[in-house]
Structures are given as structure tokens and as C-alpha cells.
Amino acid sequence: MTNTQTAPRASDKSSALTAVVFLALLGVATLFVAGHAQSAALHDAAHDVRHATGFPCH
């Protein structure tokens, strides 16, 4: 039997790492904006989403 699998290329690993870092930063930014919103409308919208998703907020 021959092994048909090849080792992942460095560019594949780099692309995956870039995607993970980007999504992590996007998630942190979203939490920061939603959690620290000073605008009443934005805060109320974020508050309603937290309740709808079951996230405890108070």
C-alpha cells in the first residue's frame, strides 16, 4: 500500500492561522462593542440579544 496523504503545506497552515486570528479578533471586538455600548438604543439591542441567547447579564 502506498501512502497517498501529503503533509500540509506551510501556506495552508498560514491561511488557517490567519483565519483563526481574524475570527478571534472579530469575536472580541463584537463582545467589547456590545458590552460597553453607551448609546441607549445599541445597549438595549445588545441587552435583548443577550437575553434571547440565554447569556446572563444581570
Distance bins in CASP14 RR format, pairs under 12 A and 6 or more apart:
PFRMAT RR
TARGET T0000
AUTHOR 0000-0000-0000
RMODE 2
METHOD distances of the structure
MODEL  1
6 12 0 0 0 0 0 1 0 0 0 0 0
7 13 0 0 0 0 0 1 0 0 0 0 0
8 14 0 0 0 0 0 1 0 0 0 0 0
8 15 0 0 0 0 0 1 0 0 0 0 0
8 16 0 0 0 0 1 0 0 0 0 0 0
8 17 0 0 0 0 0 1 0 0 0 0 0
9 15 0 0 0 0 1 0 0 0 0 0 0
9 16 0 0 0 0 0 1 0 0 0 0 0
10 16 0 0 0 0 0 1 0 0 0 0 0
10 17 0 0 0 0 0 1 0 0 0 0 0
11 17 0 0 0 0 0 1 0 0 0 0 0
11 18 0 0 0 0 0 1 0 0 0 0 0
12 18 0 0 0 0 0 1 0 0 0 0 0
12 19 0 0 0 0 0 1 0 0 0 0 0
13 19 0 0 0 0 0 1 0 0 0 0 0
13 20 0 0 0 0 0 1 0 0 0 0 0
14 20 0 0 0 0 0 1 0 0 0 0 0
14 21 0 0 0 0 0 1 0 0 0 0 0
15 21 0 0 0 0 0 1 0 0 0 0 0
15 22 0 0 0 0 0 1 0 0 0 0 0
16 22 0 0 0 0 0 1 0 0 0 0 0
16 23 0 0 0 0 0 1 0 0 0 0 0
17 23 0 0 0 0 0 1 0 0 0 0 0
17 24 0 0 0 0 0 1 0 0 0 0 0
18 24 0 0 0 0 0 1 0 0 0 0 0
18 25 0 0 0 0 0 1 0 0 0 0 0
19 25 0 0 0 0 0 1 0 0 0 0 0
19 26 0 0 0 0 0 1 0 0 0 0 0
20 26 0 0 0 0 0 1 0 0 0 0 0
20 27 0 0 0 0 0 1 0 0 0 0 0
21 27 0 0 0 0 0 1 0 0 0 0 0
21 28 0 0 0 0 0 1 0 0 0 0 0
22 28 0 0 0 0 0 1 0 0 0 0 0
22 29 0 0 0 0 0 1 0 0 0 0 0
23 29 0 0 0 0 0 1 0 0 0 0 0
23 30 0 0 0 0 0 1 0 0 0 0 0
24 30 0 0 0 0 0 1 0 0 0 0 0
24 31 0 0 0 0 0 1 0 0 0 0 0
25 31 0 0 0 0 0 1 0 0 0 0 0
25 32 0 0 0 0 0 1 0 0 0 0 0
26 32 0 0 0 0 0 1 0 0 0 0 0
26 33 0 0 0 0 0 1 0 0 0 0 0
27 33 0 0 0 0 1 0 0 0 0 0 0
27 34 0 0 0 0 1 0 0 0 0 0 0
27 35 0 0 0 0 0 1 0 0 0 0 0
28 34 0 0 0 0 0 1 0 0 0 0 0
28 35 0 0 0 0 0 1 0 0 0 0 0
28 36 0 0 0 0 0 1 0 0 0 0 0
29 35 0 0 0 0 0 1 0 0 0 0 0
29 36 0 0 0 0 0 1 0 0 0 0 0
30 36 0 0 0 0 0 1 0 0 0 0 0
30 37 0 0 0 0 0 1 0 0 0 0 0
30 46 0 0 0 0 1 0 0 0 0 0 0
30 49 0 0 0 0 0 1 0 0 0 0 0
31 37 0 0 0 0 0 1 0 0 0 0 0
31 46 0 0 0 0 1 0 0 0 0 0 0
31 49 0 0 0 0 0 1 0 0 0 0 0
31 50 0 0 0 0 0 1 0 0 0 0 0
31 55 0 0 0 0 0 1 0 0 0 0 0
32 46 0 0 0 0 0 1 0 0 0 0 0
33 39 0 0 0 0 0 1 0 0 0 0 0
33 42 1 0 0 1 0 0 0 0 0 0 0
33 43 0 0 0 0 0 1 0 0 0 0 0
33 45 0 0 0 0 0 1 0 0 0 0 0
33 46 0 0 0 0 1 0 0 0 0 0 0
33 49 0 0 0 0 0 1 0 0 0 0 0
34 42 0 0 0 0 1 0 0 0 0 0 0
34 43 0 0 0 0 1 0 0 0 0 0 0
34 44 0 0 0 0 0 1 0 0 0 0 0
34 45 0 0 0 0 1 0 0 0 0 0 0
34 46 1 1 0 0 0 0 0 0 0 0 0
34 47 0 0 0 0 1 0 0 0 0 0 0
34 48 0 0 0 0 0 1 0 0 0 0 0
34 49 1 0 0 1 0 0 0 0 0 0 0
34 50 1 0 0 1 0 0 0 0 0 0 0
34 53 0 0 0 0 0 1 0 0 0 0 0
34 55 0 0 0 0 1 0 0 0 0 0 0
34 57 0 0 0 0 0 1 0 0 0 0 0
35 42 0 0 0 0 1 0 0 0 0 0 0
35 43 1 0 0 1 0 0 0 0 0 0 0
35 45 0 0 0 0 0 1 0 0 0 0 0
35 46 1 0 0 1 0 0 0 0 0 0 0
35 47 0 0 0 0 1 0 0 0 0 0 0
35 49 0 0 0 0 0 1 0 0 0 0 0
35 50 0 0 0 0 1 0 0 0 0 0 0
35 55 0 0 0 0 0 1 0 0 0 0 0
35 57 0 0 0 0 1 0 0 0 0 0 0
36 42 0 0 0 0 1 0 0 0 0 0 0
36 43 0 0 0 0 1 0 0 0 0 0 0
36 46 0 0 0 0 1 0 0 0 0 0 0
37 43 1 0 1 0 0 0 0 0 0 0 0
37 44 0 0 0 0 1 0 0 0 0 0 0
37 45 0 0 0 0 1 0 0 0 0 0 0
37 46 1 0 1 0 0 0 0 0 0 0 0
37 47 0 0 0 0 1 0 0 0 0 0 0
37 49 0 0 0 0 0 1 0 0 0 0 0
37 50 0 0 0 0 0 1 0 0 0 0 0
38 44 0 0 0 0 0 1 0 0 0 0 0
38 46 0 0 0 0 0 1 0 0 0 0 0
39 45 0 0 0 0 1 0 0 0 0 0 0
39 46 0 0 0 0 1 0 0 0 0 0 0
39 47 0 0 0 0 0 1 0 0 0 0 0
40 46 0 0 0 0 0 1 0 0 0 0 0
40 47 0 0 0 0 0 1 0 0 0 0 0
41 47 0 0 0 0 0 1 0 0 0 0 0
41 48 0 0 0 0 0 1 0 0 0 0 0
42 48 0 0 0 0 0 1 0 0 0 0 0
42 49 0 0 0 0 0 1 0 0 0 0 0
43 49 0 0 0 0 0 1 0 0 0 0 0
43 50 0 0 0 0 0 1 0 0 0 0 0
43 57 0 0 0 0 0 1 0 0 0 0 0
44 50 0 0 0 0 0 1 0 0 0 0 0
44 51 0 0 0 0 0 1 0 0 0 0 0
44 57 0 0 0 0 0 1 0 0 0 0 0
45 51 0 0 0 0 0 1 0 0 0 0 0
45 52 0 0 0 0 0 1 0 0 0 0 0
46 52 0 0 0 0 0 1 0 0 0 0 0
46 53 0 0 0 0 0 1 0 0 0 0 0
46 55 0 0 0 0 1 0 0 0 0 0 0
46 57 0 0 0 0 1 0 0 0 0 0 0
47 53 0 0 0 0 0 1 0 0 0 0 0
47 54 0 0 0 0 0 1 0 0 0 0 0
47 55 0 0 0 0 1 0 0 0 0 0 0
47 56 0 0 0 0 0 1 0 0 0 0 0
47 57 1 0 0 1 0 0 0 0 0 0 0
47 58 0 0 0 0 1 0 0 0 0 0 0
48 54 0 0 0 0 0 1 0 0 0 0 0
48 55 0 0 0 0 0 1 0 0 0 0 0
48 57 0 0 0 0 0 1 0 0 0 0 0
49 55 0 0 0 0 1 0 0 0 0 0 0
49 57 0 0 0 0 1 0 0 0 0 0 0
50 56 1 0 0 1 0 0 0 0 0 0 0
50 57 1 0 1 0 0 0 0 0 0 0 0
50 58 0 0 0 0 1 0 0 0 0 0 0
51 57 1 0 0 1 0 0 0 0 0 0 0
51 58 0 0 0 0 1 0 0 0 0 0 0
END
